[in-house]
Amino acid sequence: MPWIAQNNPVPHGNMLRKPACDWGWDWNIALVPFGLWGAARIEPASGPRIRRLALSQSHDGGRVVLTVGVHTDEAEGAPFAVTFAGQTIEGSIANGGVAVAFEVENPALWWPAGLGPQTLHDLQVRVGETVERRRIGLRRIELVTERDAAGLSFGFRVNGVPVFARGANWIPADALPGRIDPAAVRDLLESAVAANMTMIRVWGGGRYEPDWFYDACDELGLMVWQDFMFACNLYPSTPAFLAEVEAEVREQVARLHHHACLALWCGDNELIGALSWFEESRRDRDRYLVSYDRLNRTIETALRETDPQANWWPSSPSAGPLDFRDAWHQDGSGDMHMWSVWHEGRDFEHYRSVRPRFCSEFGFQSYPSMTVIRRFADPADWNIASPVLEAHQKNAGGNARIAETMFRYFRWPAAFGDFVWLSQLQQGLAIKTAVEAWRALKPHCQGTLYWQLNDTWPCCSWSSLDHGGGWKILHHMARRFFSPVHVMAVPGADGLALLAVNDGRGAVEIRVTARALRLDGSARAIAAATATVGTTAAERLLLLDPAGIAGDELLAFAWDASDGTTGEDIWSPRPWKAWELPDPGLAVETAQEGDGRHVLSVAARHAMAFFVTAEADIPGRWDRAAIHLHPGRPARFVFNPADPAARPAFTLRDLWSATIRGQT
């Protein structure tokens, strides 16, 4: 059985039920850890035991029925009591278990982040002296796939409300399971919500996360797309292997199915594509396709028998059930993985060439932040071609692709720190281009989950959060381009459109102003508009003629909405390297507040300063990054150090200082 050698320096990992990325990946170190992890305990073999709970919800108007099935061992005749929402049902166990139902009128529902509260109700089940507890969010999540003129739609509806999924892919929080800390993981998930994400995809080459992970997602309102743990390989379909898979699926579904956050179970990651990756499967596709189908049907059957209410999707990417086409480039149906910009070296505008119904993977690499690089590299190794830096790049050709893209869009950076910063800036611009292009297609497109949220170790990767939880520039930008109410510039054949999206539950009024901006900060008004924007589709606010912007001007636009949302952005009609940027004359004043926070007041005295970012030489978190500063409009940058007693030194970077100053 072949394996994906370019991601697995240790071979044949697909033959064992172990996290695929343990064998290495194009972002993970190959450690292949083994041994016990998690809890170890002794349970009595006699006396009543609760084998599992089977929960289901029925929603009808303002009424919900929660059915609790209690499966027991050694409990015949034992007393039971089930308590939920202020009601208790009691009795005696018969025939190996019992099922009880609770009716709740006008319940407080669970909603994804930003759409309503994350109300959780306590459930307690007692059989004899054995007690099981769950926290239940009353909600209905539907996967909506409907045939239309373009193909097959793909989106989620929560409590009857269509929800555009904004988020990222999740991988294990560390390459060594024993180092994973619940508090640190919760911090990563909180960062996802802070960046206006509503969904994460637990990727199929990692692991099924512990209960506390899904508890945190329940509490934070972060929907979970859950892959079964099969990724990028061909797998056996022998009776013995499939029996092990069936037991795995039943165990994990029974453990996790009650979580309010759980939106979807997906059969695998990229196994359909893997059918064409290996000489063996290309030569004998029918044989390997039948083998895959046996595996996929085993997973689906075990899922549906364990949780009949589960939302199921066969694979990611997939054009739909029993559709084995190439969903990397097939954008009309199902979910799509769009990797042409990174792996094929296309420009960022190529993201606009596809119209996905739901893009569940797309990404662009950057270097980790300097505070992370200092953990593994001495200053003598601060060179992209040094052996140390290359050892922390696991994607073949990754460093070259980052540098090649820099040549395309920017002048070459002046120093290593500038290179690192610029790599993160271009990563943010790549993902911003994709997300805004696809949000502008709403409702044709119903979700964007970029690759990836987090890292397993300090390395060059596609993540927006550094290993350790620090925010890269992409994450700061994601908080803006994932804002539920957002305005974006989208070029098209008929001009440059300013479009608005509203992912809330009610219409908002948005006012937008557009100006032509010169590098010295002077500007002239072009147009303004006010419109009521509903929740179902992106709305055009303005259509601008690019010819109306002079050769020495950029487009600056700002907006405010009736829900309190405000924002501003700049659209450049040509690559940033084409501009003769003047020295903005950045000035900074620093102060420390009583709670240990450091506040930098930064002003541009002479000209526009683009993508201004403040850095510290110690771990911590900034409130913003990569913002544009207009002369006469200073901005505050707030830094919260991980150690409040530490004394940081600060560095300011902007496009002029990183690419012009050191070369004049």
Summary of the structure (lengths in Angstrom):
residues: 664
radius of gyration: 26.1
end to end distance: 57.6
largest distance: 86.6
contacts: 2261
relative contact order: 0.09
helix: 25%
strand: 32%
